[in-house]
């Protein structure tokens, strides 16, 4: 009985034309996918001044891809007008980190960014998935954050997670957590 085996080189020769023909289209698979429910201008672009999309229960719909500008990676207040309000403790910490060129920055130790940098800076996309019971934020670097919307209170000593443990609620059109807005 004779068996026929193809070498890896033969497979590559047959696969190479397929790769060359399709490679130019791979990066454009999802670029023009329209955001459902987003208001549009006459030319079809998303109208950033239009009303926010709403969920079935009337809350603002945060679902979709979000992309922050990389300029906020070094300075979260890059576009802030005036003096950034800080507590005395925060100002002292800020000044210390400026003097030491932020040597304690998690990025210095190849650790993932935390809140708020991972969502507000870095220039990488985040996907928000919103349901009535939870808002999930999926970060490009493989991390995720869950904000439970079911009325639970935060545990006194929750299992630690890199992105924290969050519960939230709607106050009008604002997503809040006890005593603080979710950033």
DRENKOL-263005 format. One record per residue (C-alpha): residue in three letters; x, y, z; residue number from 0; chain. Coordinates in nm, 4 decimals. Each point is the difference from the previous one (the first is absolute). Layout:
{code:ala&east:X&north:Y&up:Z&pos:NUM&unit:A} .
...
% end
This chain:
{code:unk&east:0.0000&north:0.0000&up:0.0000&pos:0&unit:A} .
{code:unk&east:0.1376&north:0.3376&up:-0.0952&pos:1&unit:A} .
{code:unk&east:-0.0569&north:0.3092&up:0.2055&pos:2&unit:A} .
{code:unk&east:0.0270&north:0.3521&up:-0.1298&pos:3&unit:A} .
{code:unk&east:0.1392&north:0.2642&up:0.2293&pos:4&unit:A} .
{code:unk&east:0.0311&north:0.3671&up:-0.0789&pos:5&unit:A} .
{code:unk&east:0.2857&north:0.1839&up:0.1560&pos:6&unit:A} .
{code:unk&east:-0.0515&north:0.3220&up:0.1919&pos:7&unit:A} .
{code:unk&east:0.1580&north:0.1860&up:-0.2947&pos:8&unit:A} .
{code:unk&east:-0.2718&north:-0.1234&up:-0.2369&pos:9&unit:A} .
{code:unk&east:-0.2730&north:0.1149&up:0.2395&pos:10&unit:A} .
{code:unk&east:0.1650&north:0.3402&up:0.0233&pos:11&unit:A} .
{code:unk&east:0.0187&north:0.0298&up:-0.3786&pos:12&unit:A} .
{code:unk&east:-0.3739&north:-0.0648&up:-0.0268&pos:13&unit:A} .
{code:unk&east:-0.0861&north:0.2245&up:0.2968&pos:14&unit:A} .
{code:unk&east:0.2157&north:0.2951&up:-0.1040&pos:15&unit:A} .
{code:unk&east:-0.2250&north:0.1232&up:-0.2860&pos:16&unit:A} .
{code:unk&east:-0.3039&north:-0.0192&up:0.2314&pos:17&unit:A} .
{code:unk&east:0.1818&north:0.2002&up:0.2669&pos:18&unit:A} .
{code:unk&east:0.1150&north:0.2619&up:-0.2521&pos:19&unit:A} .
{code:unk&east:-0.3473&north:0.0411&up:-0.1492&pos:20&unit:A} .
{code:unk&east:-0.1808&north:0.0321&up:0.3348&pos:21&unit:A} .
{code:unk&east:0.2598&north:0.1789&up:0.2151&pos:22&unit:A} .
{code:unk&east:-0.0832&north:0.3476&up:-0.1262&pos:23&unit:A} .
{code:unk&east:-0.3637&north:-0.0502&up:0.1034&pos:24&unit:A} .
{code:unk&east:0.0599&north:-0.1416&up:0.3485&pos:25&unit:A} .
{code:unk&east:0.0577&north:0.3329&up:0.1731&pos:26&unit:A} .
{code:unk&east:-0.3189&north:0.1465&up:-0.1442&pos:27&unit:A} .
{code:unk&east:-0.2500&north:-0.2623&up:0.1107&pos:28&unit:A} .
{code:unk&east:-0.1833&north:0.2109&up:0.2585&pos:29&unit:A} .
{code:unk&east:0.0985&north:0.3560&up:-0.0822&pos:30&unit:A} .
{code:unk&east:-0.3300&north:0.1053&up:-0.1578&pos:31&unit:A} .
{code:unk&east:-0.2329&north:-0.1828&up:0.2369&pos:32&unit:A} .
{code:unk&east:-0.2642&north:0.2608&up:0.0955&pos:33&unit:A} .
{code:unk&east:-0.0766&north:0.0662&up:0.3638&pos:34&unit:A} .
{code:unk&east:-0.3669&north:-0.0926&up:0.0491&pos:35&unit:A} .
{code:unk&east:-0.2177&north:0.2789&up:0.1376&pos:36&unit:A} .
{code:unk&east:0.2631&north:0.2717&up:-0.0411&pos:37&unit:A} .
{code:unk&east:-0.1364&north:0.3279&up:-0.1399&pos:38&unit:A} .
{code:unk&east:0.1321&north:0.0813&up:-0.3474&pos:39&unit:A} .
{code:unk&east:0.0736&north:0.3154&up:-0.1955&pos:40&unit:A} .
{code:unk&east:-0.1279&north:0.0443&up:-0.3572&pos:41&unit:A} .
{code:unk&east:0.3232&north:-0.1505&up:-0.1374&pos:42&unit:A} .
{code:unk&east:-0.0414&north:-0.3137&up:0.2167&pos:43&unit:A} .
{code:unk&east:0.2686&north:0.0729&up:0.2592&pos:44&unit:A} .
{code:unk&east:-0.0760&north:-0.0402&up:0.3711&pos:45&unit:A} .
{code:unk&east:-0.1352&north:0.3288&up:0.1350&pos:46&unit:A} .
{code:unk&east:0.2015&north:0.0561&up:0.3184&pos:47&unit:A} .
{code:unk&east:-0.2293&north:0.2890&up:0.0949&pos:48&unit:A} .
{code:unk&east:-0.3142&north:-0.2104&up:-0.0400&pos:49&unit:A} .
{code:unk&east:-0.1950&north:-0.1676&up:0.2785&pos:50&unit:A} .
{code:unk&east:0.1582&north:-0.2967&up:0.1755&pos:51&unit:A} .
{code:unk&east:-0.1316&north:-0.3420&up:-0.1034&pos:52&unit:A} .
{code:unk&east:-0.2407&north:-0.1506&up:0.2560&pos:53&unit:A} .
{code:unk&east:-0.0632&north:-0.3506&up:0.1267&pos:54&unit:A} .
{code:unk&east:-0.3492&north:-0.1513&up:0.0042&pos:55&unit:A} .
{code:unk&east:-0.0473&north:0.1272&up:0.3586&pos:56&unit:A} .
{code:unk&east:0.0954&north:0.3573&up:-0.1008&pos:57&unit:A} .
{code:unk&east:0.3505&north:0.0115&up:0.1512&pos:58&unit:A} .
{code:unk&east:0.2964&north:0.1316&up:-0.2023&pos:59&unit:A} .
{code:unk&east:0.1439&north:-0.2879&up:-0.2028&pos:60&unit:A} .
{code:unk&east:0.3757&north:-0.0138&up:0.0545&pos:61&unit:A} .
{code:unk&east:0.0396&north:-0.3168&up:-0.2094&pos:62&unit:A} .
{code:unk&east:0.2584&north:0.0081&up:-0.2754&pos:63&unit:A} .
{code:unk&east:0.3658&north:0.0639&up:-0.0660&pos:64&unit:A} .
{code:unk&east:0.1646&north:0.2894&up:0.1811&pos:65&unit:A} .
{code:unk&east:0.3441&north:0.1379&up:-0.0813&pos:66&unit:A} .
{code:unk&east:0.1897&north:0.2491&up:0.2123&pos:67&unit:A} .
{code:unk&east:0.2778&north:0.2205&up:-0.1294&pos:68&unit:A} .
{code:unk&east:0.3556&north:-0.1017&up:0.0874&pos:69&unit:A} .
{code:unk&east:0.0818&north:0.3558&up:0.1161&pos:70&unit:A} .
{code:unk&east:-0.1833&north:-0.0781&up:0.3241&pos:71&unit:A} .
{code:unk&east:0.2448&north:-0.2824&up:0.0801&pos:72&unit:A} .
{code:unk&east:0.2489&north:0.2408&up:0.1577&pos:73&unit:A} .
{code:unk&east:-0.2514&north:0.2615&up:0.1121&pos:74&unit:A} .
{code:unk&east:-0.3647&north:-0.0872&up:0.0683&pos:75&unit:A} .
{code:unk&east:-0.0716&north:0.3739&up:0.0267&pos:76&unit:A} .
{code:unk&east:0.1589&north:0.0865&up:-0.3374&pos:77&unit:A} .
{code:unk&east:-0.3074&north:0.1950&up:-0.1168&pos:78&unit:A} .
{code:unk&east:-0.1068&north:0.1285&up:0.3422&pos:79&unit:A} .
{code:unk&east:-0.0288&north:0.3777&up:0.0118&pos:80&unit:A} .
{code:unk&east:0.1276&north:0.1670&up:0.3148&pos:81&unit:A} .
{code:unk&east:0.1618&north:-0.1591&up:0.3016&pos:82&unit:A} .
{code:unk&east:-0.0737&north:-0.3669&up:0.0616&pos:83&unit:A} .
{code:unk&east:-0.1767&north:-0.0340&up:0.3376&pos:84&unit:A} .
{code:unk&east:0.1900&north:-0.2339&up:0.2338&pos:85&unit:A} .
{code:unk&east:-0.0084&north:-0.0897&up:0.3667&pos:86&unit:A} .
{code:unk&east:0.3154&north:0.0786&up:0.1987&pos:87&unit:A} .
{code:unk&east:0.0850&north:-0.3721&up:0.0024&pos:88&unit:A} .
{code:unk&east:-0.0542&north:-0.0267&up:-0.3770&pos:89&unit:A} .
{code:unk&east:0.2096&north:0.3097&up:-0.0721&pos:90&unit:A} .
{code:unk&east:0.2883&north:-0.1309&up:0.2145&pos:91&unit:A} .
{code:unk&east:-0.0120&north:-0.3351&up:-0.1805&pos:92&unit:A} .
{code:unk&east:-0.0174&north:0.1724&up:-0.3390&pos:93&unit:A} .
{code:unk&east:0.3024&north:0.2179&up:0.0830&pos:94&unit:A} .
{code:unk&east:0.1986&north:-0.3020&up:0.1244&pos:95&unit:A} .
{code:unk&east:-0.0736&north:-0.1964&up:-0.3172&pos:96&unit:A} .
{code:unk&east:0.0989&north:0.2967&up:-0.2169&pos:97&unit:A} .
{code:unk&east:0.3348&north:0.0202&up:0.1859&pos:98&unit:A} .
{code:unk&east:0.0683&north:-0.3727&up:-0.0436&pos:99&unit:A} .
{code:unk&east:-0.1230&north:-0.0156&up:-0.3614&pos:100&unit:A} .
{code:unk&east:-0.2824&north:-0.2329&up:0.1119&pos:101&unit:A} .
{code:unk&east:0.2285&north:-0.2897&up:0.0901&pos:102&unit:A} .
{code:unk&east:-0.2925&north:-0.1595&up:0.1892&pos:103&unit:A} .
{code:unk&east:-0.2170&north:-0.0043&up:-0.3137&pos:104&unit:A} .
{code:unk&east:-0.1350&north:-0.3549&up:-0.0563&pos:105&unit:A} .
{code:unk&east:0.1109&north:0.0275&up:-0.3635&pos:106&unit:A} .
{code:unk&east:0.3611&north:0.0256&up:0.1237&pos:107&unit:A} .
{code:unk&east:-0.0347&north:-0.3521&up:0.1405&pos:108&unit:A} .
{code:unk&east:-0.1866&north:-0.1360&up:-0.3053&pos:109&unit:A} .
{code:unk&east:-0.3226&north:-0.0177&up:0.2012&pos:110&unit:A} .
{code:unk&east:-0.3373&north:0.0788&up:-0.1552&pos:111&unit:A} .
{code:unk&east:-0.1397&north:0.3483&up:0.0290&pos:112&unit:A} .
{code:unk&east:-0.2685&north:0.0575&up:0.2602&pos:113&unit:A} .
{code:unk&east:-0.3014&north:0.2257&up:0.0216&pos:114&unit:A} .
{code:unk&east:-0.0257&north:0.2686&up:-0.1332&pos:115&unit:A} .
{code:unk&east:0.2984&north:-0.0273&up:-0.2369&pos:116&unit:A} .
{code:unk&east:-0.1056&north:-0.3202&up:-0.1734&pos:117&unit:A} .
{code:unk&east:-0.3286&north:0.1565&up:-0.1098&pos:118&unit:A} .
{code:unk&east:0.1021&north:0.3633&up:-0.0380&pos:119&unit:A} .
{code:unk&east:0.3468&north:-0.0298&up:-0.1497&pos:120&unit:A} .
{code:unk&east:0.2347&north:-0.2235&up:-0.1852&pos:121&unit:A} .
{code:unk&east:-0.1607&north:0.0343&up:-0.3401&pos:122&unit:A} .
{code:unk&east:-0.1386&north:-0.3543&up:0.0031&pos:123&unit:A} .
{code:unk&east:-0.3660&north:-0.0851&up:-0.0562&pos:124&unit:A} .
{code:unk&east:-0.2424&north:-0.1139&up:0.2681&pos:125&unit:A} .
{code:unk&east:-0.3313&north:-0.1734&up:-0.0661&pos:126&unit:A} .
{code:unk&east:-0.2910&north:0.0695&up:0.2323&pos:127&unit:A} .
{code:unk&east:-0.2753&north:-0.2604&up:0.0228&pos:128&unit:A} .
{code:unk&east:-0.3031&north:0.1289&up:0.1886&pos:129&unit:A} .
{code:unk&east:-0.2901&north:-0.2020&up:0.1355&pos:130&unit:A} .
{code:unk&east:-0.2543&north:0.0981&up:0.2676&pos:131&unit:A} .
{code:unk&east:0.1885&north:-0.2173&up:0.2537&pos:132&unit:A} .
{code:unk&east:0.3612&north:0.0882&up:-0.0864&pos:133&unit:A} .
{code:unk&east:0.2299&north:0.2267&up:-0.1951&pos:134&unit:A} .
{code:unk&east:0.3119&north:-0.1837&up:-0.1176&pos:135&unit:A} .
{code:unk&east:0.3035&north:0.1849&up:-0.1304&pos:136&unit:A} .
{code:unk&east:0.2309&north:-0.2179&up:-0.2092&pos:137&unit:A} .
{code:unk&east:0.3465&north:0.1452&up:-0.0427&pos:138&unit:A} .
{code:unk&east:0.2285&north:-0.0670&up:-0.2965&pos:139&unit:A} .
{code:unk&east:0.2739&north:-0.1273&up:0.2314&pos:140&unit:A} .
{code:unk&east:-0.2151&north:-0.2919&up:0.1139&pos:141&unit:A} .
{code:unk&east:-0.1335&north:0.1514&up:0.3236&pos:142&unit:A} .
{code:unk&east:-0.3648&north:0.0563&up:0.0796&pos:143&unit:A} .
{code:unk&east:-0.2038&north:0.1889&up:0.2553&pos:144&unit:A} .
{code:unk&east:-0.3492&north:-0.0920&up:0.1145&pos:145&unit:A} .
{code:unk&east:-0.2354&north:0.2581&up:0.1465&pos:146&unit:A} .
{code:unk&east:-0.2939&north:-0.1798&up:0.1595&pos:147&unit:A} .
{code:unk&east:-0.3287&north:0.1887&up:-0.0388&pos:148&unit:A} .
{code:unk&east:-0.2210&north:-0.2316&up:0.2067&pos:149&unit:A} .
{code:unk&east:-0.0016&north:0.2029&up:0.3233&pos:150&unit:A} .
{code:unk&east:0.2669&north:-0.1972&up:0.1838&pos:151&unit:A} .
{code:unk&east:0.2189&north:0.1839&up:0.2459&pos:152&unit:A} .
{code:unk&east:0.3741&north:-0.0270&up:-0.0147&pos:153&unit:A} .
{code:unk&east:0.1476&north:-0.2721&up:0.2159&pos:154&unit:A} .
{code:unk&east:0.2083&north:0.1168&up:0.2921&pos:155&unit:A} .
{code:unk&east:0.2929&north:-0.2193&up:-0.1096&pos:156&unit:A} .
{code:unk&east:-0.0648&north:-0.1164&up:-0.3594&pos:157&unit:A} .
{code:unk&east:0.2235&north:-0.2422&up:-0.1846&pos:158&unit:A} .
{code:unk&east:0.2645&north:0.2256&up:-0.1500&pos:159&unit:A} .
{code:unk&east:-0.0011&north:0.0473&up:-0.3744&pos:160&unit:A} .
{code:unk&east:0.2273&north:0.2225&up:-0.2048&pos:161&unit:A} .
{code:unk&east:-0.2884&north:0.2174&up:-0.1189&pos:162&unit:A} .
{code:unk&east:-0.1781&north:0.0092&up:0.3346&pos:163&unit:A} .
{code:unk&east:-0.3495&north:-0.0997&up:0.1048&pos:164&unit:A} .
{code:unk&east:-0.2756&north:0.2407&up:-0.0970&pos:165&unit:A} .
{code:unk&east:-0.3701&north:0.0489&up:0.0421&pos:166&unit:A} .
{code:unk&east:-0.1893&north:0.2798&up:-0.1657&pos:167&unit:A} .
{code:unk&east:-0.3372&north:0.1647&up:-0.0467&pos:168&unit:A} .
{code:unk&east:-0.1557&north:0.2588&up:-0.2248&pos:169&unit:A} .
{code:unk&east:-0.0811&north:0.3429&up:0.1394&pos:170&unit:A} .
{code:unk&east:-0.1834&north:0.1520&up:-0.2934&pos:171&unit:A} .
{code:unk&east:0.2425&north:-0.0340&up:-0.2925&pos:172&unit:A} .
{code:unk&east:0.3084&north:-0.0342&up:0.2218&pos:173&unit:A} .
{code:unk&east:0.1567&north:-0.3347&up:0.0927&pos:174&unit:A} .
{code:unk&east:0.1093&north:0.0265&up:0.3649&pos:175&unit:A} .
{code:unk&east:0.1304&north:-0.2158&up:0.2821&pos:176&unit:A} .
{code:unk&east:-0.0382&north:0.0712&up:0.3723&pos:177&unit:A} .
{code:unk&east:0.1288&north:0.3515&up:0.0691&pos:178&unit:A} .
{code:unk&east:0.1980&north:0.0207&up:-0.3273&pos:179&unit:A} .
{code:unk&east:-0.0584&north:0.0082&up:-0.3734&pos:180&unit:A} .
{code:unk&east:0.1481&north:-0.2870&up:-0.1982&pos:181&unit:A} .
{code:unk&east:0.2873&north:0.1366&up:-0.2042&pos:182&unit:A} .
% end
